[in-house]
């Protein structure tokens, strides 16, 4: 059994390992805190790179400031912090794929890196603008007081005398920018690691730090990864108090990780696109017979033009197409393999007047032009700041300085239009669609603010309530639409009038389970009449069998699936529970005899409409950043006295729950924090199954061989226990043998 580290990876050690792959002679070992770690022999590394070294003191192009080195180190160091679930503040905790994380985003990003490395398609952040405030609420360990800053910034002469008095003009000295750079730099370094290869990050900023933001993003992401700068029209009328320029716009910087992704602006109605393209190199391409639509014959020869087009064969027109295969030399957007794929799919090219231009046919929908760098109501429907205030007021939440929902919605659209399952991260959180991860520091609300007076003590409370209310509004609009279409009908005016799903859906004496929890997680289907028209095919539900002779009604499916010709699985139990909880039921016409072909397709269509409209995930799991679940002795047992060891019965903090432990284990083993978690029991002991059987974890005490055997028979990828879980030493010893017998591939871990 291996012991889990219960801390994030040390990025520096990972980087040294990469260097060892290239220069093994430059990597050695050294003792640190009593442990042996990899270390760099910089003298040897300098020898390996001697031709490319810059001597100390030589001028070079670089962006630097006091504290930058510490910022780099801070991004690379590991953390033992964890994320603790908070079910009572979550919405649909068991089913949602969305996360709302409270805590300093620096350590949260380190924790997310363990699981979401290279998995985030889009990041949008709206960091604090550097408006001249002396401090930020982010309490990073490299923060400096004025004396420390002056020393780091070189404001003392060689005799230790202060050269200038920076107190005279705070905003003109380096510290004005330094605090902000030290806050943002390590966070952006970690953010880059999370992006997919074609992932994109959008960063909102104003004039105060846009120049510095460009420089650090060029350094972190690379100049070649710079996509562009959007200008957002934030106000309808510029402030009139300015003595210089009245500012109407803010900026949104866009960078990719490695591969420049397509961005989707307005939908294009063009039916054709040009095949020839610069600056691609000239290449010889073969077009099969009948693959080019032409209205006349073209003789071979050099036609020239921008794309240097030359026909190497005569192109003879017969019945509106090229009669024979033809070779063309030109600067083409496509290579031969893509041309072959296009032709093999049944599509053809077209030459209208001259071989100087050849067209490809575009699909009738799903074509987009690149977005404009201007974001405004007129250009793309994105609202202004004043509209954001109105949106919040309509929700009944008093909050100033928010951005309109339409802004992040637009950015999500242009980055993920063709990737609906992508994950969106916002570590200075706002309100989003798609599968999201939001991170927000629980910054206290000003006691004089309207938000505080309304009962919101910190920004996180506002953020969570905003998402709850937005989700409810989305659901209400969907239900109103379904009711108008006749798909659902109101069953009860008050929730107290609803007593069971059986009462809502029971038809023709069919015995549906009265307790809906017995069918939790099952699917719901519409029964089809049997082939003889004498009734319904038998279907299984809740471990029993039932049949009926009239009507269409929902049947609860058992874990083994449906039997016979029982028709399509249409909507989920969860959807029915949503409807039931709000006083609605599905409105389905009855079928008699074998007239299924006349009515059933329409019913199925209605149910599919309902399913799609209720499939929106409006929930979120709340996770809160906290210190490790483990006692200090877990990480450094050598530094703990025997007296303390004798008094420490458990290495887990007494206020931590099994669910707290599970989430820290999920972080270390790289399982998504939104993964499905099922709570089960065997022989009186509770265990958790994560993502099916990716992880099965049991943190109860006095676990016996019966419990271990039951878990091993499920063949999990990982089995996790407390180090002190086992009922006896013999059970602990037999644990591995039981897994070798029933699940030899399982990795056994202890905490």
FIPANU-263404 format. One record per residue (C-alpha): x, y, z. Coordinates in Angstrom, 2 decimals. Layout:
      xx      yy      zz
       X       Y       Z
...
//
This chain:
      xx      yy      zz
    0.00    0.00    0.00
    1.30    3.41   -0.95
    0.81    6.52    1.13
   -0.69    9.54   -0.64
    1.32   12.79   -0.48
   -1.78   14.91    0.13
   -0.08   17.95   -1.41
    0.32   19.36   -4.91
    3.20   18.56   -7.22
    6.41   20.56   -6.84
    6.61   22.19  -10.28
   10.30   23.00   -9.87
   11.12   19.30   -9.42
    9.10   18.58  -12.57
   11.09   21.17  -14.51
   14.39   19.69  -13.26
   13.23   16.29  -14.48
   12.68   17.77  -17.95
   16.19   19.27  -17.90
   17.56   15.85  -16.92
   16.09   14.39  -20.12
   18.24   16.83  -22.15
   21.30   17.27  -19.89
   21.55   14.36  -17.43
   25.06   15.44  -16.37
   23.68   18.80  -15.17
   21.32   17.21  -12.63
   22.47   15.99   -9.24
   20.91   15.30   -5.84
   20.83   17.39   -2.67
   19.36   17.17    0.82
   16.47   19.50    1.66
   14.54   19.31    4.93
   16.01   15.86    5.49
   14.81   14.58    2.11
   16.84   13.88   -1.04
   15.67   15.91   -4.05
   16.87   16.55   -7.57
   18.98   19.68   -7.97
   20.67   21.56  -10.82
   24.44   21.80  -11.17
   24.40   25.27  -12.74
   28.14   25.24  -13.49
   27.68   22.12  -15.59
   24.53   23.50  -17.22
   26.42   26.69  -18.13
   29.08   24.58  -19.83
   26.42   22.78  -21.87
   24.93   26.13  -22.96
   28.13   28.20  -23.01
   27.62   29.62  -26.51
   24.19   31.04  -25.62
   24.88   32.45  -22.16
   24.50   36.14  -21.34
   27.18   37.37  -18.96
   25.97   38.94  -15.75
   25.60   42.69  -16.13
   25.23   42.62  -19.91
   22.30   44.51  -21.36
   19.39   42.43  -22.51
   15.71   42.82  -23.39
   13.62   41.89  -20.38
   10.68   42.86  -18.22
   11.52   42.92  -14.52
   10.46   44.50  -11.23
   11.18   44.05   -7.50
    9.73   40.72   -6.34
    9.58   39.02   -9.74
   11.93   36.20   -8.71
    9.79   35.48   -5.66
    6.70   35.51   -7.88
    8.23   32.82  -10.10
    9.19   30.71   -7.08
    5.71   31.16   -5.62
    4.07   29.83   -8.79
    6.26   26.71   -8.68
    6.02   25.76   -5.00
    3.61   23.09   -3.83
    0.78   23.52   -1.34
   -0.80   21.21    1.22
   -4.07   23.17    1.17
   -7.24   21.43    0.13
  -10.78   22.13   -1.09
  -13.59   21.21    1.29
  -17.09   20.56   -0.12
  -20.01   22.53    1.24
  -23.19   20.66    0.27
  -25.56   22.98    2.13
  -24.54   25.99   -0.01
  -24.47   24.02   -3.27
  -27.24   23.53   -5.83
  -27.84   19.97   -7.08
  -24.52   18.87   -5.58
  -24.86   15.21   -6.63
  -25.51   15.85  -10.33
  -23.98   19.17  -11.37
  -20.78   19.50  -13.41
  -20.14   23.09  -12.27
  -17.85   24.28   -9.48
  -17.85   27.43   -7.36
  -14.63   27.65   -5.34
  -14.07   30.09   -2.50
  -10.53   31.10   -1.61
   -7.35   32.83   -2.77
   -7.06   31.88   -6.40
   -3.28   31.33   -6.23
   -3.49   28.15   -4.15
   -6.77   27.16   -5.81
   -5.03   27.25   -9.20
   -2.24   25.07   -7.81
   -4.83   22.55   -6.65
   -6.73   22.64   -9.94
   -3.48   22.06  -11.81
   -3.36   18.53  -10.37
   -6.60   17.53  -12.11
   -7.22   20.03  -14.90
   -3.74   20.30  -16.44
   -4.29   20.93  -20.17
   -8.08   20.50  -19.93
   -9.52   24.04  -19.80
  -10.69   25.36  -23.18
  -11.25   28.96  -22.14
  -10.30   31.20  -19.22
  -11.87   34.60  -18.65
  -10.57   36.80  -15.85
  -11.47   40.28  -14.70
   -8.63   41.00  -12.24
   -8.50   44.05   -9.96
   -7.60   47.15  -11.93
   -4.63   49.05  -10.51
   -6.39   52.30   -9.76
   -3.83   53.58   -7.25
   -4.86   51.76   -4.09
   -1.88   50.94   -1.88
   -2.73   47.28   -1.33
   -4.60   44.29   -2.69
   -6.72   41.82   -0.76
   -4.53   38.95   -2.05
   -2.11   38.10    0.75
    0.81   36.45   -1.07
    3.94   35.62    0.88
    6.21   37.90   -1.18
    4.39   41.11   -0.16
    6.88   43.82    0.91
    6.69   46.76    3.22
    8.21   50.02    2.02
   11.67   49.39    3.47
   11.87   45.91    1.90
   10.71   47.31   -1.42
   13.29   50.08   -1.42
   16.09   47.60   -0.81
   14.83   45.22   -3.48
   14.38   48.07   -5.94
   17.93   49.36   -5.60
   17.00   52.71   -4.03
   20.10   52.67   -1.75
   23.63   53.66   -2.76
   26.65   51.47   -2.05
   27.03   53.03    1.40
   23.44   52.17    2.32
   22.11   55.73    1.90
   18.69   56.25    0.32
   19.07   57.82   -3.11
   15.55   59.17   -3.63
   12.53   59.76   -1.47
    9.78   57.76   -3.13
    7.18   59.05   -0.68
    6.96   62.26   -2.70
    5.22   60.57   -5.64
    3.88   57.10   -4.94
    2.46   56.48   -8.43
    5.69   57.44  -10.19
    7.82   54.85   -8.40
    7.99   51.16   -9.19
    5.93   49.99   -6.25
    2.73   51.33   -7.79
    3.04   48.69  -10.51
    5.03   46.14   -8.49
    2.20   45.14   -6.14
   -0.12   44.52   -9.07
    2.48   42.60  -11.12
    3.43   40.42   -8.15
   -0.24   39.60   -7.63
   -1.04   38.68  -11.25
    2.20   37.13  -12.56
    2.18   33.77  -10.70
   -1.54   33.34  -11.33
   -1.12   33.73  -15.09
    1.77   31.23  -15.09
   -0.49   28.65  -13.44
   -3.43   29.56  -15.71
   -1.37   28.77  -18.81
   -0.74   25.23  -17.55
   -4.48   24.59  -17.31
   -5.29   25.54  -20.92
   -5.71   22.98  -23.69
   -3.23   23.29  -26.56
   -5.81   25.35  -28.48
   -7.18   26.99  -25.33
   -7.60   30.75  -25.08
   -7.50   33.23  -22.20
   -9.32   36.57  -22.16
   -8.20   39.22  -19.64
  -10.14   42.41  -18.94
   -8.05   45.50  -18.18
   -8.16   49.30  -18.35
   -5.52   51.93  -19.19
   -3.68   51.72  -15.85
   -1.90   48.42  -16.47
   -2.59   47.46  -20.09
    1.04   48.11  -21.11
    2.44   45.93  -18.33
   -0.17   43.24  -18.92
    0.93   42.96  -22.55
    4.57   42.52  -21.50
    4.00   39.81  -18.89
    1.56   37.94  -21.16
    4.13   38.00  -23.98
    6.62   36.50  -21.53
    4.29   33.85  -20.07
    2.34   32.81  -23.17
    4.82   33.90  -25.85
    4.54   36.71  -28.40
    3.41   34.21  -31.04
    0.44   33.31  -28.85
   -0.93   36.85  -28.87
   -4.31   36.81  -30.65
   -5.34   40.44  -30.30
   -6.93   43.13  -28.15
  -10.69   43.65  -28.06
  -12.08   47.09  -27.24
  -15.26   46.94  -25.18
  -17.61   49.93  -25.26
  -18.28   50.07  -21.51
  -20.33   53.30  -21.37
  -22.80   54.94  -23.73
  -21.56   58.41  -22.89
  -17.98   59.08  -21.81
  -17.49   60.87  -18.44
  -17.38   64.64  -18.90
  -15.08   65.39  -15.92
  -11.84   64.43  -17.67
   -9.46   67.24  -18.67
   -7.72   65.15  -21.32
   -9.41   62.17  -22.98
  -12.91   60.99  -22.13
  -12.61   57.19  -22.02
  -15.43   55.02  -23.35
  -13.56   51.74  -23.75
  -11.81   49.05  -21.75
   -9.63   46.30  -23.20
   -9.77   42.53  -23.34
   -6.46   40.83  -24.14
   -6.66   37.48  -25.92
   -3.85   34.88  -25.86
   -3.75   31.20  -26.79
   -1.54   28.52  -25.27
    0.17   26.88  -28.28
   -2.18   26.35  -31.20
   -4.05   29.39  -32.50
   -7.76   28.50  -32.20
  -10.48   29.66  -34.59
  -12.68   32.40  -33.13
  -16.30   32.52  -34.24
  -17.86   35.91  -34.90
  -21.02   36.45  -36.90
  -22.41   33.57  -38.92
  -21.40   33.81  -42.57
  -23.96   33.38  -45.32
  -21.34   32.83  -48.01
  -21.99   29.64  -49.92
  -18.50   29.44  -51.41
  -14.91   30.13  -50.38
  -11.70   30.54  -52.45
   -9.32   27.57  -52.72
   -6.22   29.52  -53.77
   -4.49   31.19  -50.85
   -1.37   33.17  -49.94
    1.20   32.89  -48.39
    1.03   29.12  -48.95
    3.76   27.72  -51.18
    3.05   26.78  -54.79
    2.29   23.07  -55.16
    1.14   20.64  -57.86
   -2.36   19.31  -57.18
   -4.41   16.65  -58.99
   -8.15   17.09  -59.49
  -10.03   13.93  -60.59
  -12.44   13.88  -63.52
  -15.89   15.31  -62.77
  -14.57   17.20  -59.71
  -14.62   20.78  -61.13
  -17.73   22.57  -62.40
  -16.84   24.63  -65.52
  -18.77   26.26  -68.34
  -15.97   26.23  -70.94
  -12.71   24.50  -71.83
   -9.42   25.95  -70.51
   -6.13   25.27  -72.31
   -3.04   24.26  -70.39
   -0.53   27.02  -69.73
    0.58   29.64  -67.21
   -2.26   31.97  -66.12
   -0.16   33.85  -63.52
   -1.92   36.19  -61.14
   -1.47   36.52  -57.39
   -1.58   32.74  -56.85
    0.76   31.85  -59.78
   -1.78   29.49  -61.37
   -0.63   27.12  -64.11
   -2.68   24.37  -65.79
   -0.39   21.41  -66.56
   -3.15   19.68  -68.59
   -6.01   20.84  -70.79
   -9.27   21.17  -68.84
  -11.96   19.97  -71.26
  -15.57   20.82  -70.43
  -18.12   18.00  -70.85
  -21.63   18.23  -69.38
  -20.52   21.08  -67.13
  -17.53   19.26  -65.56
  -13.87   18.56  -66.36
  -13.87   15.47  -68.57
  -10.50   14.12  -67.43
   -8.25   14.42  -64.43
   -6.23   17.64  -64.46
   -3.03   18.83  -62.73
   -2.85   22.42  -61.48
    0.16   24.25  -60.04
   -0.90   27.04  -57.63
   -0.72   28.50  -54.11
   -3.50   26.52  -52.45
   -5.14   26.67  -49.00
   -5.49   22.87  -49.11
   -3.05   20.05  -49.71
   -3.69   16.99  -51.86
   -5.06   14.87  -48.99
   -7.73   17.42  -48.08
   -8.70   17.83  -51.74
   -9.10   14.05  -52.02
  -11.21   13.98  -48.83
  -13.41   16.79  -50.17
  -13.97   15.05  -53.52
  -14.56   11.64  -51.92
  -17.35   13.18  -49.81
  -19.24   13.93  -53.05
  -18.44   17.65  -53.23
  -17.08   19.52  -56.24
  -15.09   22.70  -56.96
  -16.09   25.50  -59.33
  -14.25   27.75  -61.79
  -16.47   30.58  -63.01
  -14.49   32.76  -65.41
  -10.83   31.82  -65.17
   -8.57   29.28  -63.39
   -7.18   32.30  -61.48
   -9.98   31.70  -58.96
  -11.35   28.33  -57.87
  -14.15   27.97  -55.30
  -15.06   25.35  -52.71
  -18.67   24.82  -51.61
  -19.33   25.71  -47.98
  -21.88   23.93  -45.81
  -25.24   25.65  -45.54
  -24.83   26.40  -41.83
  -22.13   26.66  -39.17
  -19.83   28.99  -41.10
  -18.52   32.00  -39.24
  -16.39   35.01  -39.95
  -13.75   36.11  -37.45
  -15.03   38.52  -34.77
  -14.35   42.24  -34.96
  -11.98   43.73  -32.38
  -14.83   46.06  -31.33
  -17.28   44.76  -28.72
  -20.42   46.87  -28.44
  -24.21   46.74  -28.50
  -24.25   47.73  -32.15
  -21.52   45.35  -33.30
  -22.37   42.16  -31.43
  -25.09   42.86  -28.85
  -22.82   43.13  -25.80
  -24.26   45.54  -23.25
  -22.56   48.21  -21.12
  -21.78   48.56  -17.41
  -25.00   50.43  -16.71
  -26.94   47.48  -18.14
  -25.08   45.16  -15.75
  -26.28   47.20  -12.79
  -29.84   46.90  -14.10
  -29.46   43.11  -14.53
  -28.40   42.79  -10.90
  -31.27   44.96   -9.70
  -33.77   42.79  -11.62
  -32.40   39.80   -9.69
  -32.84   41.73   -6.46
  -29.10   41.78   -5.72
  -27.49   45.15   -4.96
  -23.95   45.16   -6.38
  -21.91   47.83   -8.14
  -19.14   47.52  -10.73
  -20.21   44.20  -12.22
  -19.87   43.52  -15.92
  -22.90   42.66  -18.07
  -23.57   38.94  -18.50
  -23.58   39.48  -22.26
  -19.82   40.21  -22.22
  -18.58   36.82  -20.95
  -21.39   35.14  -22.91
  -20.02   36.70  -26.10
  -16.45   35.66  -25.30
  -17.60   32.11  -24.59
  -19.49   32.10  -27.90
  -16.55   33.22  -30.01
  -14.18   30.75  -28.31
  -16.36   27.64  -27.90
  -19.19   27.79  -30.46
  -18.22   24.39  -31.87
  -17.13   22.88  -28.56
  -20.24   22.77  -26.36
  -18.66   20.41  -23.80
  -15.67   22.63  -23.08
  -14.78   23.74  -19.54
  -14.69   27.46  -18.75
  -12.56   28.80  -15.88
  -12.94   32.21  -14.27
  -10.64   32.82  -11.30
  -11.92   36.33  -10.60
  -15.45   35.02  -10.80
  -18.57   36.32  -12.53
  -21.58   34.68  -14.21
  -21.18   32.15  -17.02
  -22.76   29.45  -19.19
  -21.27   26.10  -20.29
  -19.56   23.79  -17.81
  -17.82   26.24  -15.51
  -15.28   26.54  -12.72
  -15.45   29.83  -10.84
  -12.94   30.94   -8.23
  -13.54   33.91   -5.94
  -11.79   35.29   -2.89
  -14.41   35.81   -0.12
  -13.62   39.52    0.08
  -15.72   41.26    2.71
  -18.38   43.72    1.57
  -18.11   47.28    2.77
  -20.44   47.65    5.74
  -21.79   50.84    4.18
  -22.67   49.12    0.88
  -26.19   48.17   -0.15
  -25.04   44.56   -0.56
  -23.95   44.37    3.09
  -27.20   45.95    4.24
  -29.08   43.33    2.20
  -27.33   40.57    4.15
  -24.37   39.71    1.90
  -21.23   39.65    4.04
  -18.76   38.89    1.24
  -18.44   38.78   -2.54
  -18.83   34.98   -2.63
  -22.29   35.18   -1.07
  -23.31   37.59   -3.84
  -21.78   35.38   -6.54
  -23.54   32.21   -5.37
  -26.91   33.92   -5.02
  -26.50   35.47   -8.47
  -25.99   32.03  -10.03
  -28.89   30.52   -8.07
  -31.30   33.20   -9.24
  -30.02   33.11  -12.83
  -30.46   29.32  -12.86
  -34.01   29.56  -11.55
  -34.85   32.16  -14.20
  -33.50   29.92  -16.97
  -35.60   27.02  -15.65
  -38.73   29.16  -15.35
  -38.42   30.35  -18.96
  -37.97   26.75  -20.14
  -41.06   25.59  -18.22
  -43.16   28.46  -19.56
  -42.14   27.54  -23.10
  -42.94   23.84  -22.57
  -46.34   24.67  -21.08
  -47.24   26.84  -24.08
  -46.26   23.99  -26.41
  -48.53   21.58  -24.50
  -45.67   19.33  -23.44
  -46.31   19.78  -19.71
  -49.24   20.95  -17.61
  -49.61   22.39  -14.12
  -50.56   19.67  -11.68
  -50.61   21.51   -8.35
  -50.75   25.11   -7.30
  -48.63   24.46   -4.21
  -45.80   22.04   -3.56
  -47.65   20.69   -0.52
  -50.34   19.32   -2.86
  -47.84   16.90   -4.42
  -47.45   13.68   -2.47
  -45.72   11.21   -4.78
  -44.70   10.53   -8.35
  -47.17    7.63   -8.39
  -50.00   10.07   -7.80
  -48.85   12.28  -10.65
  -48.11    9.54  -13.18
  -50.04    6.41  -12.10
  -52.41    5.24  -14.87
  -54.65    2.18  -15.43
  -53.84    0.47  -12.14
  -50.10    0.41  -12.81
  -48.17    0.15   -9.56
  -45.39    2.72   -9.66
  -43.18    2.92   -6.56
  -44.63    5.47   -4.17
  -41.23    6.39   -2.73
  -39.33    8.10   -5.53
  -35.98    7.43   -3.87
  -36.32    3.75   -4.73
  -35.95    4.68   -8.37
  -33.40    7.47   -7.95
  -31.02    7.61  -10.87
  -33.16    5.32  -13.04
  -34.22    6.27  -16.52
  -37.82    6.79  -17.54
  -39.25    5.27  -20.71
  -42.49    5.26  -22.66
  -43.85    1.72  -23.04
  -44.77    0.55  -26.54
  -47.74   -1.76  -27.22
  -46.65   -5.28  -28.07
  -46.64   -6.70  -31.56
  -50.02   -8.38  -31.13
  -51.65   -5.18  -29.95
  -52.96   -6.90  -26.83
  -51.01   -4.85  -24.30
  -47.57   -3.61  -23.39
  -44.35   -5.55  -23.42
  -43.22   -6.37  -19.91
  -40.70   -3.93  -18.44
  -38.61   -4.06  -15.30
  -38.60   -1.41  -12.60
  -37.41   -1.41   -9.02
  -36.60   -5.10   -9.28
  -40.15   -6.14  -10.24
  -42.15   -6.65  -13.43
  -45.32   -4.89  -14.50
  -47.51   -4.86  -17.59
  -50.44   -2.77  -18.68
  -53.03   -2.74  -21.44
  -53.82    0.91  -22.10
  -52.21    4.29  -22.17
  -48.70    5.65  -22.32
  -47.11    6.07  -18.92
  -43.63    6.43  -17.48
  -42.02    3.25  -16.18
  -39.00    3.22  -13.90
  -36.14    1.27  -15.42
  -34.14   -1.11  -13.27
  -30.37   -1.13  -13.14
  -30.30   -4.03  -15.63
  -32.11   -2.13  -18.37
  -35.39   -2.72  -20.22
  -36.65   -6.05  -21.50
  -38.50   -6.91  -24.69
  -39.70   -4.32  -27.20
  -40.29   -1.64  -24.60
  -39.45    1.37  -26.72
  -37.17    4.34  -26.24
  -35.66    5.74  -23.08
  -36.75    9.36  -23.28
  -36.38   11.45  -20.14
  -34.48   11.03  -16.89
  -35.82   10.51  -13.41
  -34.09   13.74  -12.48
  -36.14   15.68  -15.05
  -39.36   14.20  -13.68
  -38.36   15.16  -10.16
  -37.71   18.75  -11.32
  -41.17   18.91  -12.88
  -42.81   17.24   -9.90
  -41.10   19.58   -7.45
  -42.45   22.61   -9.29
  -45.99   21.25   -9.65
  -45.82   20.08  -13.30
  -46.43   16.74  -14.99
  -45.80   15.47  -18.51
  -48.86   15.81  -20.76
  -49.05   12.65  -22.97
  -51.99   11.42  -25.03
  -53.18    7.89  -24.41
  -52.73    5.11  -26.91
  -55.27    2.34  -27.33
  -54.72   -0.98  -29.07
  -51.89   -0.99  -31.56
  -52.29    2.56  -32.89
  -48.77    3.45  -31.80
  -47.72    4.54  -35.29
  -50.37    7.25  -35.34
  -49.57    8.91  -32.02
  -46.36    7.60  -30.49
  -43.87    9.52  -32.70
  -45.50   12.80  -31.72
  -45.31   11.88  -28.05
  -41.67   10.92  -28.35
  -40.94   14.21  -30.11
  -42.59   16.12  -27.26
  -40.62   14.24  -24.65
  -37.37   14.82  -26.51
  -38.16   18.55  -26.56
  -38.77   18.44  -22.82
  -35.56   16.53  -22.23
  -33.42   19.01  -24.17
  -34.93   22.02  -22.42
  -34.52   20.54  -18.95
  -31.01   19.22  -19.56
  -29.41   22.59  -18.71
  -27.13   22.23  -15.70
  -28.08   25.11  -13.39
  -26.43   23.65  -10.30
  -22.96   24.08   -8.80
  -20.78   22.45   -6.17
  -19.41   24.84   -3.58
  -15.84   24.07   -2.50
  -13.89   26.13    0.03
  -10.12   26.50    0.24
   -8.76   25.43    3.63
   -5.62   24.05    5.22
   -4.87   20.36    4.71
   -7.11   17.73    6.27
   -3.98   16.12    7.67
   -2.18   16.90   10.92
    1.36   18.36   10.64
    2.79   14.99   11.67
    1.58   13.56    8.35
    3.98   15.74    6.34
    7.01   15.85    8.62
    6.95   12.95   11.08
   10.69   13.28   11.80
   10.19   16.74   13.32
    7.55   15.59   15.81
    8.50   14.66   19.36
    7.70   11.27   20.87
    5.40   12.97   23.37
    3.32   14.45   20.56
    3.30   11.13   18.70
    1.97    9.40   21.80
   -0.84   11.98   22.03
   -1.68   11.86   18.34
   -4.00    8.93   17.76
   -5.13   10.00   14.29
   -3.16   11.89   11.63
   -6.39   13.49   10.36
   -7.68   16.73   11.88
  -10.64   16.07   14.19
  -12.97   18.58   12.48
  -12.66   16.98    9.03
  -15.30   14.71    7.47
  -14.93   11.68    5.18
  -16.19   13.86    2.31
  -13.42   16.39    3.04
  -10.87   13.58    2.80
  -12.44   12.28   -0.40
  -12.06   15.59   -2.21
   -8.40   15.92   -1.21
   -7.85   12.37   -2.50
   -9.64   13.27   -5.76
   -7.31   16.24   -6.19
   -4.20   14.12   -5.73
   -5.36   11.29   -7.99
   -6.41   13.66  -10.76
  -10.15   12.89  -10.75
  -12.40   15.82  -11.77
  -13.95   17.61   -8.81
  -17.31   17.45  -10.60
  -17.20   13.64  -10.82
  -20.27   11.64   -9.80
  -20.02   10.48   -6.16
  -22.17    7.63   -4.85
  -22.38    6.81   -1.15
  -22.85    3.11   -0.37
  -22.43    0.83    2.62
  -21.39   -2.72    3.37
  -21.44   -4.43    6.75
  -22.29   -1.11    8.40
  -19.33    0.75    6.86
  -19.74    3.69    4.47
  -17.72    3.91    1.28
  -17.71    6.32   -1.67
  -17.57    5.34   -5.34
  -16.26    8.13   -7.58
  -16.83    8.14  -11.35
  -18.15    4.61  -11.26
  -15.16    2.72   -9.94
  -12.31    5.17  -10.62
  -11.96    5.56   -6.87
  -13.59    3.61   -4.06
  -12.72    5.12   -0.69
  -13.65    4.03    2.82
  -12.54    6.16    5.77
  -14.47    4.41    8.55
  -12.71    2.77   11.48
  -12.56   -0.98   12.23
  -12.80   -2.12    8.60
  -12.83   -5.91    8.40
  -12.06   -8.37    5.62
  -15.71   -8.55    4.54
  -15.69   -4.83    3.71
  -12.35   -5.06    1.88
  -13.57   -8.07   -0.13
  -16.76   -6.28   -1.16
  -14.73   -3.27   -2.37
  -12.11   -5.42   -4.12
  -14.78   -7.34   -6.04
  -15.86   -4.04   -7.65
  -12.35   -3.78   -9.18
  -11.75   -0.06   -8.70
   -8.82    1.73  -10.32
   -7.90    3.12   -6.88
   -8.90    1.88   -3.44
   -8.24    4.35   -0.62
   -8.37    3.80    3.14
   -7.23    5.55    6.28
   -3.92    4.25    7.57
   -5.68    3.44   10.83
   -8.91    2.15    9.27
   -8.23   -1.55    9.65
   -9.74   -3.49   12.52
   -6.43   -5.24   13.25
   -2.88   -5.69   11.95
   -3.87   -8.99   10.35
   -6.66   -7.27    8.38
   -4.17   -4.66    7.18
   -1.77   -7.40    6.08
   -4.52   -9.41    4.35
   -5.80   -6.28    2.59
   -3.27   -6.51   -0.23
   -3.76  -10.25   -0.61
   -7.53   -9.81   -0.99
   -6.99   -7.26   -3.76
   -4.48   -9.55   -5.48
   -7.19  -12.21   -5.50
  -10.16  -10.16   -6.68
   -8.65   -7.07   -8.37
   -4.89   -7.31   -8.98
   -4.85   -4.13  -11.12
   -6.19   -1.91   -8.31
   -3.83    0.69   -6.84
   -4.21    0.64   -3.04
   -3.57    3.96   -1.28
   -3.73    5.06    2.35
   -3.91    8.45    4.07
//
